[in-house]
Structures are given as structure tokens and as C-alpha cells.
Amino acid sequence: MTAASALALACVAGTASSGPAAAAAAAMPAPPACQALQSRYPQFKGKTLVDAVNPHTPGYEALDPQDPSKYIGFDIDLAETIGDCLGFTLTYKPVTFAALLTTLSSGQADIVISDIYATEERAKAADFITYSKVFDGVLVAKSNPKKISGINASLCGTTAAENTGYVEIPLIQNLAPECKAQNKPAAEIQLYDNNANCIQAILAGRADTYINDVNTVDQAVKAYPDKLEKATAVTLPYSVGIAVPKDKPEFRDAVLAALTEIQKAGIETRLLEKWSLGAGTLDAPRLVMAK
């Protein structure tokens, strides 16, 4: 499948299934230490749980081109491996990015593994377990006509396409005083529900940039090498996390323990390499919870 095909499939992933769907393939074998975890947390063994995903990010979660009723990607493989470790199976519920945490808190999902940044603000709605470091890429039209160089004053007077609920939105909005001091208009923000629509906004000339996970940006450039390019990469003070309900501490602890063993066994590193996401983005598990 070409990168362009992946992006096209991602555009319809959210509407391809009205209910939970399955993963395309089995996870990597769980490490031996998981047997002890299943004994420690027997209440999860044999259960079928729901993972809420926003399946519009090729490499992380997207439709399987061989079977559009199923999902593939790093997050899907990691979720399946965690389930295998603790003895439960997963189905997947596609929702918009902005609805991920509300779907979890309403009880329609049991877990969220969907390239979501673990922030203190989001920790008011769910507990997070980190598993990946955050590097953003700045997607622009070919030749970067607006000369955008990052989340800085180069965005003044431009239009940024962003996903509703993304952490990049306030970062861009916070540039307004600096733009005013330079007698330039603040950046405008167009809000969309998924990555594919943000990318299309640049292709259509409605937006000048899209700032998101660097791997998503790289996939877009591969899909449209004659029309798009990456202006730069930005290191953000966030990590990607697994979200679990705040009122289920035993489940949170079980997922944390499983992820720890999966990382120790080198499985997450191999999954990152499998999906070309860079082993250097691995982040040691830690809890991000509301203070």
C-alpha cells in the first residue's frame, strides 16, 4: 500500500464501522513475566474490553487495506500485546479525537491507546500511563512559501489546520502577544476532526501549516512529495499515554505493570521499528494523574 492509499483509507476509518472492530493480526507474544501478572490480576483474564481510537493516523492506527473492518498500526499492536499479557481481548471503537476521553469516561470504552498526549489538563478526565516521547513535525506546502520555522513568530499571519482538542492549539494561540508586538496578525486556526482533513486543508490552499506528531507529518510528505514538505521538527514537553478510567486503579496498575514488562522484553522497541516510528521515541512508563 502506498502512503497515499493509507491516508485515503484513514479518511473513512471513522465511518467504516459503527461499532467495535478487531485488530488485523495477533500481537507479538507476551513475555513470560505476564503469567505472573495474570495471577496477580485475574479479574481481567478472559474479558473483552473496548479500546477507543481515532483511526486516522497511518503508522499508529488506521484501516487495514486488506480488510477495512479491521485496524492496523503501532498502537493497535501495542494494545493487543498488553491484552495478551493480561489475558484479555480487545475490540476497537472509532471516534473523533475530541471524543476519545468522553467515550472513556462515559463507560463506552475501557481504555484509550490512540496517540494521545498525556497532559495535566487531560489527566482531569483520565489517568495516563506514558509509553512514547513527543516530537512534532511542521507540515507546509512545497517550498514552504510562508517560511514557517516552528511554533514561533513565523506563524504570525498564517493559517494553521489543527485537530479539535490538540495541545498545539493553545501553543499557537499563545503567540498572539508576540505577533502583536511585531505588528503582525495572530495566526488563524482551522479546526478539523482528523489528520486527513488537516492535510487536505493544506493541499487545497485553505491552510498554510499543520503541526502534529512528526511521524504523521512524514507520512503526509511521503504521500504527496510534490506538494508537501516538513519545515522542521519540534520537541514538546509531553509524552504519549494510555488513558484508563480514573475510578479503576487496579486496571491502571495492571496496564502499567504489563507495559513495563513489554518494554523490558524489548517488544515495544521492535514494534516502533516495525512501523518505522523510531525506537528513540520510547518513553519509560510513568503515571500522569490529576494533582
C-alpha positions in Angstrom: 0.0 0.0 0.0 1.3 3.5 -0.8 1.3 6.2 1.8 -1.3 8.0 -0.3 -3.6 4.9 0.0 -3.0 4.8 3.7 -4.1 8.4 4.0 -7.1 7.8 1.9 -8.2 4.8 3.9 -7.7 6.9 7.1 -10.2 9.4 5.8 -13.0 6.9 6.1 -11.9 4.9 9.0 -14.1 6.7 11.4 -17.2 5.8 9.5 -16.3 2.3 8.3 -17.6 0.7 11.4 -20.4 1.9 13.7 -19.4 -0.5 16.4 -16.2 -2.0 17.9 -13.9 -3.7 15.3 -11.0 -6.0 15.7 -7.2 -5.8 15.1 -5.9 -7.2 11.8 -3.4 -9.6 13.3 -2.2 -11.1 16.6 0.1 -9.2 18.8 3.7 -10.2 19.5 4.0 -13.0 22.1 3.8 -11.6 25.6 6.9 -12.0 27.8 6.9 -14.9 30.3 6.5 -12.4 33.2 3.0 -11.8 32.1 1.9 -15.2 33.5 2.6 -13.8 37.0 0.6 -10.7 36.2 -2.4 -12.7 35.1 -2.2 -14.4 38.5 -1.9 -11.1 40.2 -4.8 -9.5 38.3 -7.2 -12.5 37.5 -10.2 -10.2 37.2 -9.2 -9.1 33.7 -8.4 -12.6 32.2 -10.9 -13.7 29.7 -12.6 -10.3 29.4 -13.3 -8.5 26.2 -12.5 -4.8 26.5 -13.1 -1.8 24.2 -10.3 0.5 23.1 -11.4 3.9 21.8 -9.3 5.1 18.8 -9.2 7.9 16.3 -8.1 5.8 13.4 -6.8 8.5 11.1 -3.0 8.2 11.7 -1.2 5.8 9.4 1.6 4.1 11.4 -0.4 4.4 14.6 -4.0 3.4 13.9 -5.7 3.1 10.5 -7.8 0.8 8.4 -6.3 -2.4 7.2 -6.2 -2.2 3.4 -6.7 -5.9 3.2 -9.8 -5.9 5.4 -11.4 -2.4 6.1 -13.3 -3.8 9.0 -10.0 -4.1 11.0 -7.3 -1.8 12.2 -3.6 -1.8 12.0 -0.7 0.2 13.4 1.7 0.6 16.3 -0.9 1.5 18.8 -3.1 -1.4 17.7 -0.2 -3.9 18.1 0.8 -2.4 21.5 -2.8 -2.7 22.7 -3.0 -6.3 21.5 0.2 -7.1 23.3 -1.0 -5.6 26.5 -4.2 -7.5 26.2 -2.3 -10.7 25.6 -0.1 -10.1 28.6 -3.0 -9.6 31.0 -5.2 -12.2 29.3 -8.0 -10.0 27.8 -9.0 -9.4 24.2 -9.9 -6.1 22.6 -12.3 -4.6 20.2 -12.0 -1.1 18.8 -14.4 1.8 18.8 -13.7 4.5 16.2 -14.4 8.1 17.4 -13.2 11.6 16.7 -10.1 12.7 18.6 -12.1 15.1 20.7 -14.4 12.3 21.8 -11.7 9.9 23.0 -11.8 10.8 26.6 -15.5 11.4 26.8 -16.0 7.9 25.3 -13.8 6.5 28.1 -15.4 8.4 30.9 -18.9 7.6 29.8 -18.1 3.9 30.0 -18.4 3.2 26.3 -14.7 2.3 26.2 -12.4 0.7 28.8 -9.1 2.1 27.5 -7.7 4.6 25.0 -4.5 3.8 23.1 -4.6 6.3 20.2 -1.5 8.6 20.0 -2.9 10.9 22.7 -0.6 13.2 24.6 -0.7 12.8 28.3 -1.2 16.3 29.8 -2.2 17.5 33.2 -5.4 19.0 31.7 -6.4 15.7 30.2 -5.5 13.9 33.4 -8.5 15.6 34.9 -10.6 13.2 32.8 -8.5 10.0 32.9 -5.3 8.5 34.3 -2.4 8.2 31.9 0.5 5.7 31.5 3.2 7.1 29.2 4.9 5.0 26.6 6.3 7.3 23.9 8.1 10.7 23.7 6.6 13.5 21.7 8.2 15.1 18.7 6.0 17.3 16.5 6.6 18.0 12.8 5.6 21.2 11.0 3.8 20.3 7.7 3.8 23.0 5.0 3.2 23.3 1.3 6.1 22.5 -1.0 8.9 25.1 -0.8 7.4 26.5 2.4 6.1 29.7 0.8 5.2 31.3 4.2 8.7 30.4 5.6 7.3 28.8 8.7 10.0 27.5 11.0 8.2 26.1 14.1 5.8 27.1 16.8 7.1 30.6 16.9 6.5 34.1 15.4 6.9 32.7 11.9 3.3 31.6 12.3 2.0 35.2 12.6 -0.3 35.9 9.8 -0.6 32.3 8.7 -3.5 29.8 9.0 -2.9 26.5 10.8 -5.1 23.5 10.4 -5.4 21.5 13.7 -7.4 18.7 15.2 -10.0 19.8 17.7 -8.6 19.2 21.2 -4.9 19.1 20.2 -2.3 20.6 22.6 -0.8 22.5 19.7 -3.8 24.8 19.6 -3.1 26.8 22.8 0.6 26.9 21.9 -0.3 28.6 18.6 -2.8 30.9 20.3 -0.2 31.9 22.9 1.9 33.5 20.2 -0.7 36.3 19.7 1.1 38.8 22.0 4.4 38.3 20.2 2.6 38.8 16.8 1.0 42.0 18.1 4.4 43.3 19.3 5.7 42.8 15.8 2.6 44.5 14.3 1.6 41.2 12.6 -1.8 39.5 12.8 -2.1 36.4 15.0 -2.2 33.0 13.4 -5.7 31.8 12.5 -6.7 28.2 13.4 -9.0 26.0 11.4 -10.3 23.0 13.4 -10.9 19.6 12.0 -11.8 16.1 13.3 -8.8 14.2 11.9 -5.4 14.3 10.4 -6.5 13.6 6.9 -8.7 16.7 6.8 -6.0 18.9 8.1 -3.6 17.6 5.4 -6.3 18.2 2.8 -6.7 21.8 4.0 -3.0 22.5 3.0 -3.4 20.7 -0.3 -6.5 22.8 -1.1 -4.8 26.0 -0.1 -7.1 26.7 2.8 -4.3 26.4 5.4 -0.5 27.1 5.5 0.6 24.5 8.0 -0.4 21.5 10.1 1.6 20.8 13.3 1.3 17.3 14.7 3.2 14.1 15.5 6.3 14.1 13.3 5.6 10.6 12.0 2.1 11.7 10.8 3.8 14.7 9.0 6.4 12.4 7.5 3.6 10.1 6.2 1.9 13.1 4.6 5.1 14.1 2.8 5.6 10.6 1.5 2.0 10.6 0.2 2.4 14.0 -1.5 6.1 14.6 -2.1 5.5 17.1 -4.9 3.0 19.1 -2.9 4.1 19.0 0.8 7.2 19.1 2.9 8.3 19.1 6.6 9.5 22.5 7.6 11.1 21.4 10.9 10.6 19.2 14.0 9.7 20.4 17.4 10.3 18.7 20.7 7.4 19.2 23.0 7.3 18.8 26.8 4.7 15.9 26.6 4.6 12.2 26.3 2.1 10.0 24.6 0.0 8.0 27.1 -2.5 5.2 27.5 -5.7 6.6 29.1 -7.7 4.5 31.6 -10.7 5.4 33.8 -9.9 7.3 37.0 -12.1 5.1 39.0 -10.3 1.8 38.1 -6.9 1.9 39.9 -6.4 -1.8 39.7 -6.8 -1.8 35.9 -4.4 1.2 35.7 -1.8 -0.7 37.8 -2.3 -3.8 35.7 -1.7 -2.0 32.5 1.3 -0.2 33.9 2.8 -3.5 35.0 2.1 -5.1 31.7 3.7 -2.2 29.7 6.7 -2.3 32.0 7.3 -6.0 31.2 6.7 -5.4 27.5 9.3 -2.7 27.4 11.8 -4.8 29.4 11.4 -7.6 26.9 12.2 -5.2 24.0 8.8 -5.7 22.4 7.8 -2.0 22.2 11.1 -1.2 20.6 10.5 -3.9 18.0 7.0 -2.5 17.3 8.3 1.0 16.9 10.8 -0.3 14.4 8.2 -2.4 12.6 6.1 0.7 12.0 9.1 3.0 11.2 8.4 5.3 14.2 11.9 5.4 15.6 13.0 3.4 18.7 14.3 6.6 20.2 10.7 7.7 20.9 10.2 5.0 23.6 9.4 6.5 26.9 9.6 4.7 30.2 6.2 4.0 31.8 5.1 6.6 34.4 1.8 7.9 35.6 0.3 11.2 34.7 -2.6 11.9 37.0 -4.5 15.0 38.2 -2.9 16.7 41.2 
